[in-house]
């Protein structure tokens, strides 16, 4: 049986942006910076973040922690 290890990565989200885009990488915080057009209201930005990154990375991602924070831990 093959065991596949889950990959995790951190992102810092900026909601209410003009468009969805991966802005860069913050070395100090060890996190990717991502702008999301959806507002941080009722989980809209979280849903848009997962949808956007899943499409960009061509694999399903999910939020592991940071549901109410700008810094989030995601996994695939």
Protein Blocks (a to p, Z undefined) as FASTA:
>chain_A
ZZdddddddddddehiabdcdfbdcfklopacdddfbdceehlmmmmmmmmmmmmnopac
ddfbhklbmbdcddZZ
